[in-house]
Amino acid sequence: MEYSKEDLMEAKKQIWGVGENMGTEESKKIWEENAQFWDNAMGDESNEFHREVVRPKVTELLSPNPADYILDIACGNGNYSSYLAQRGASVVAFDYSKKMIEWGCGRFLGDSHAAIPWL
């Protein structure tokens, strides 16, 4: 069965309780409310799909090296930012959710790549 864009948007509204033109504050509130779930799901090393599919392909595309300066937008709890820093890249980690940034800072504070700026 195929679904139209309208069907998918209606499903999204029912699931999230929001429309296509959700405001910034509403979006931030949703991310803050779901931050703990996301952090638990990703943990220190990310989830299996991210480790085995996303990470290798994004890393292949970026081909990070010590001369690179990378902005990780929507970094979540920062595990991929940390992964990039371990490979020598200079990384700035940014996320919409203040909770995710706090957990990222705390999680990787003792690591040798703790110089990651968290915004």
N, C-alpha and C positions, 0 to 999 in steps of 0.2 A: 504494500500500500504506500502511495506517495502522499506527502503532506505539502500543502501550500505554505507560503510565508505567513499568511494570515493565521493558519492553523497553529503554526509553531509559535507565533507571537501570543496567541490566546493561551496556549499551554504554558508559556513562560509567565504570563500574567497570573495564571492560576497557581503555578508552583511558587513563584516569588512574591506574588501579591503586588506587583508593580508593573508599570507600563513601560513602553519603549523609551519614553523621555524622562526617565527617572532622574531626579535631582541629585546634585553632588552630595548634599548632606545625607540624603536617604541612602545613597550608595555607600558612603562611608560607614553609616550605622550598620548596614548589612554586613560589610566586611569585618567590622569590629565584633559583631555578634558571632560570626563564624570563624574568627581568627584561631580560637583554641582548637576547634575541629581540624582546621587546615594544618596547624602546627603539629598536632598529634599524628595526622595522616602522613606528613612529610618527614617529621623527625630530623635527626642529624644528617642522615645520608639520603634523604628523599625516598620516594616510594619506588617500587620495582619498575613501573612504566617509565618514570622519569629517568631512573638510572640506566635502563636498558634501551630506551628508545629516544627520549628527548635529549638527554645529556650528550650522548655520543654524536648525534646529528648536529645539534647546535654547536658543540665544541668543534666538530669538523668544519662547519661553516665559518665560525669565528677564527679558528686556528690561532688560539691565544699564545702570546709569547711575552717575555718580560718587558718589551718595549710598549706593549699595549696599555691603554687606559680605557676601561670598559664601564659603562653605566648600565647597571642591571635594573631595569625598570620593572616594577611589579615583582620584586625579589622574594616576596613571601617571607619565610623565616630565614632566608639568606643562605640556604645550603648550597645553591648553585654559585652564589657570589663567593662563598668560601672555596668551593671546588676550583673556580677560576683563579682565585688568589693563590691557592696551593700550586698552581701551574705557573706562577710568576707574574701574572697580569696585575696591574693596579686596578682596583675595582671600587666603584662607588655603588652602594646598594640603596635603592629607593623603593618604598612601598607606600600605598595609600593608607594602610592600617598602621596606626601607631603601635598597637599591640604586637604586630608582626615584627616591626623594627626593634622593639624592646626585647622580644624573644631572640631575635637574630643577634643583637648586641651581646646579650647574656650568654647565648649558646657558644659563640665563637670567641669570647673575650680572652680566654686563656691560650688561644692558638697563636702560632707564630705569625699568622696573617691577620691579627686583630687590628691592624691599621686600616681596615676597611672603614671608610666613612659611611655611617648609616643615616639616611635622610628620610 
